[in-house]
Amino acid sequence: MEEKDLVYSGKSKNVFNITQGSHSGKYRLVFKDEATGYMENGKPVFDPGYDAVVGEIPGKGAIACRFATYFFKLLKEKGIPSHYIDTISENEMIIEPAEALGFPVESPEFAGSTPLLNLEFTWRNNATGSFWRRYPFVRPCKNINTLVEVWTKGDSDVLITFESLEHIGVMNKEEIGQSIELVKSIAQIVCEEFTSKGFHVIDGKFELGRLKHGDGQIVIIDEISPDVLRVCKGYSPAQNGDCKTYKQCALTNYSEGKRTIKNKNQVSASEFINIFL
């Protein structure tokens, strides 16, 4: 596939337009070995809850592709629409062309103006990560019942309200409602699958888009992989869903005006991916 056929290059994937063969007109999605996280004492700590690429993990792209294939096939069995068509190699899959949910820049003549390239739907079972950093009055790891947020995705992700999306014209109220329910349905399937294997999903993030063919149905696009999920072990829920072991698990800090939170029982991707592959 030639570089001129590159449609999109992201932190964890490249997308190419297929111009010939049986899949002509479709897209080829190629998973990379690059991984996001943060630096600690000069060393990379890989964590899907962060957005900066801090290094490479050999074979990660193939693992992510196999993982995504597992869950896209599971969603298809459950009747959940996606852009997935087929997996053709250890780190490549064929997908339906789709447009990420976005919005063109309305006044490019104003310095600093930029288009909304796509949206990222974050869903949270527990109050941790950036959610707790924004709302530190909430008890760490509190059950928040698959709360759905939406973010603009780019060099710096920004939280945006659903009401803003409606009034700006990015999505109408019906599309917003459908998208939230779609995200919750997928999250439930993913969480149930992990629960059946003895793990608990803390939170995750999905991207949605409109299929270019047909009536522009909004479906899940991009991926479902270790890059978009935070998972823990040792979860012990009380009757209201709050984790009873949060005092032993959650580590918070406040220094130089910045809050941090880590989860001691969060597992690395390598600890749970083999269960599904």
DRENTI-743937 format. One line per 10 residues: number of its first residue (from 1); their letters; for each residue z, y, x of C-alpha. Coordinates in steps of 0.02 Angstrom, whole numbers, plus 32768, in hexadecimal, padded with zeros to 4 digits. Layout:
<romars>
NUM) a) Z/Y/X  ...
</romars>
This chain:
<romars>
1) meekdlvysg) 8000/8000/8000  7FC8/80A4/804C  803B/8139/8062  7FC8/819F/7FF2  7FFA/812F/7F62  80B1/8161/7F77  80F3/81A5/7ED2  81A9/81BE/7EFF  821C/81A4/7F94  82D7/819B/7F75
11) ksknvfnitq) 8376/816C/7FD1  8366/80B3/7FAB  82B2/8097/7F6F  81FC/80C9/7F7F  8185/80C3/7EEB  80CA/80AA/7F02  8039/80B3/7E87  7FD5/8010/7E7D  7F1B/803A/7E80  7ECB/7F8E/7E7D
21) gshsgkyrlv) 7EE6/7EDA/7E4A  7F37/7E8F/7DB0  7FC2/7F10/7DB0  7F51/7FA8/7DC4  7F9E/803E/7D6E  804F/7FFC/7D84  80CD/802E/7E0A  8111/7FCC/7E9E  81C9/7FEC/7EC3  8202/7FC8/7F75
31) fkdeatgyme) 82BC/7FBC/7F9B  82FA/8006/8040  8387/7FD0/80B5  83D2/807F/80B4  8480/8090/8068  84EB/811F/8028  85A2/8143/804D  860B/81B5/80B9  8640/81C5/816F  86F3/819C/81A2
41) ngkpvfdpgy) 872E/81AA/8257  8679/81B3/828E  8647/8112/8236  85E6/80FB/8194  8643/80BB/80FC  85C6/807A/807F  85F2/80A8/7FCB  8576/80B7/7F38  85E2/813F/7EED  85A1/81B8/7F71
51) davvgeipgk) 84F2/8202/7F7F  84D7/821D/803A  847B/8199/809F  84EC/816A/8131  8490/80D7/817D  8430/8036/8163  8468/7F88/8135  83E8/7F06/816E  83AC/7EA0/80D9  83FA/7F16/805A
61) gaiacrfaty) 8353/7F3D/8009  8330/7E85/7FE8  83DE/7E6B/7FA3  83CE/7F02/7F30  8325/7EC4/7EF1  8367/7E16/7ECA  83FF/7E60/7E75  8395/7ED8/7E0D  8320/7E49/7DDD  83B4/7DE3/7D9E
71) ffkllkekgi) 83F2/7E6E/7D2D  8347/7EAB/7CF1  8320/7DF9/7CB9  83CB/7DF0/7C65  83A9/7E93/7C09  8301/7E50/7BCE  8359/7DB7/7B87  83CF/7E2D/7B29  8340/7E94/7AE3  8364/7F2F/7B4E
81) pshyidtise) 82C5/7F8E/7B82  82A4/7FB7/7C39  8213/7FDE/7CAC  821E/7F33/7D01  8184/7EC1/7D06  8194/7E46/7D97  81DA/7E2A/7E46  8154/7E07/7EC9  81B4/7DFA/7F6D  8265/7DFE/7FAE
91) nemiiepaea) 826E/7EBD/7FA4  81DF/7EED/7F2E  81C8/7EEE/7E73  8141/7F26/7DFA  8177/7FA4/7D76  812C/8003/7CE5  8103/80B8/7D10  8186/812A/7CC4  81B2/81E1/7CD0  8266/8207/7CFE
101) lgfpvespef) 82BF/8277/7C81  82A6/8325/7CC6  8268/83D4/7CA4  81EB/8448/7CFC  8224/84E9/7D4A  8208/8573/7CCA  8202/8609/7D3F  81CC/85D3/7DEE  81B4/8689/7E20  8272/869C/7E29
111) agstpllnle) 82B9/866D/7ED2  8324/85D2/7ECB  82D3/858E/7E2D  82B2/84D4/7E2F  827C/844E/7DB3  82F0/83CA/7D6D  82A6/832F/7DBD  830F/82AB/7D67  83B5/8283/7D17  8438/8203/7D46
121) ftwrnnatgs) 84A8/81B9/7CC0  8554/818D/7D05  85C4/811B/7C9F  867B/8105/7CC8  86F9/8081/7C95  8784/80CC/7CFF  87B6/8179/7D3C  878D/8179/7DF4  870D/81BF/7E6E  86C5/8269/7E43
131) fwrrypfvrp) 870C/825C/7D93  87BE/825D/7DD3  8796/82E2/7E55  875A/8353/7DC7  87E9/8326/7D52  8880/8303/7DC3  88F7/8312/7D2F  88B8/8268/7CF3  8913/81CE/7D32  88AD/8174/7DB8
141) cknintlvev) 8852/80DB/7D73  8879/8109/7CBE  880B/80AE/7C41  8789/812A/7BFF  8725/80B2/7B93  8677/80B6/7BE3  866D/8173/7BE1  85B9/81AE/7BFE  858F/824A/7C63  84E7/828D/7C9B
151) wtkgdsdvli) 84BC/82DF/7D41  8426/8337/7D89  83EE/82D3/7E1E  83B9/8323/7EC2  83FB/835B/7F6A  849B/838D/7F0E  84C0/8335/7E69  8500/83A8/7DE0  855A/8376/7D41  84FF/83B7/7CA5
161) tfeslehigv) 8537/83B0/7BF1  84D4/8354/7B6B  84D7/83F3/7B03  8483/8450/7B92  83F9/83CC/7B9A  83D8/83E4/7AE1  83D6/84A2/7AE1  836C/84AD/7B7F  82EF/8435/7B33  82FC/83A3/7BAC
171) mnkeeigqsi) 8329/8329/7B1F  8347/833A/7A65  83E7/8305/7A0F  839F/825E/79D6  8361/8232/7A84  840B/825F/7ACE  8464/81EF/7A51  83EB/8160/7A72  83FF/8174/7B2F  84BC/8170/7B28
181) elvksiaqiv) 84B9/80D3/7ABD  8439/8083/7B31  84A6/80A6/7BC9  8540/8061/7B72  84E3/7FC4/7B3B  84A6/7FA1/7BEC  8551/7FC8/7C35  85A1/7F4C/7BBD  8529/7EC2/7BF0  8545/7EE5/7CA9
191) ceeftskgfh) 8602/7EED/7C96  860B/7E4C/7C32  85A5/7DF4/7CB8  861B/7E2F/7D41  86B5/7E06/7CD9  8676/7D54/7CC3  8675/7D46/7D82  8725/7D8D/7D98  86F7/7E40/7DC5  870F/7EE8/7D6F
201) vidgkfelgr) 868D/7F73/7D6F  86DE/801D/7D8F  8644/8085/7D6D  8589/808C/7D84  84F0/80FA/7D73  8447/80DE/7D23  83A6/8141/7D1D  8341/814B/7C7D  828A/817A/7C67  81FC/8182/7BEB
211) lkhgdgqivi) 8177/80FC/7BFB  80CE/814C/7C1E  8074/80CE/7BB1  808E/80BD/7AF6  8101/8132/7A97  8167/816C/7B2C  81FC/80FC/7B08  8299/8128/7B6B  82CE/8092/7BD3  8338/806C/7C6C
221) ideispdvlr) 82D5/8087/7D0B  82F8/8086/7DC6  8372/7FF7/7DE8  8411/7F98/7DC1  8454/7F6B/7E6C  84EE/7F74/7EDC  84B7/8027/7EFF  84E1/805F/7E4E  8581/8000/7E29  8636/8009/7E62
231) vckgyspaqn) 8693/7F66/7E49  8747/7F31/7E66  87B0/7E94/7E68  8863/7E7D/7E32  884C/7EE3/7D93  88DF/7EC6/7D1D  88C6/7F23/7C78  8953/7F55/7C04  893A/7F4D/7B48  88E9/7FF9/7B48
241) gdcktykqca) 8873/7FCB/7BD6  88CE/802C/7C60  88DB/7FCB/7D02  8990/7F99/7D24  8976/7F8C/7DE1  8936/803E/7DFB  89D1/8073/7E5F  89AA/7FF0/7EE1  88EE/800B/7EDC  88C9/80C6/7ECE
251) ltnysegkrt) 88DD/8130/7F6A  88D0/81ED/7F52  88DB/827D/7FCB  88D3/833B/7FC5  88A7/8396/8065  8856/843E/808B  8830/845A/7FD4  87D8/83B3/7FBC  8810/831D/7F56  87E1/826C/7F82
261) iknknqvsas) 87FF/81C7/7F2D  87DE/8117/7F69  87F7/806E/7F16  8843/7FE9/7F86  8802/7F5D/7F16  874F/7F9C/7F14  86E0/7F13/7F58  8649/7F28/7FC8  85A1/7EF2/7F86  85A1/7E5D/7FFC
271) efinifl) 863A/7E18/7FA4  85EB/7E09/7EF8  852E/7E04/7F07  8523/7D4C/7F36  8570/7D1C/7E90  84D5/7D5A/7E36  8450/7D25/7EB3
</romars>
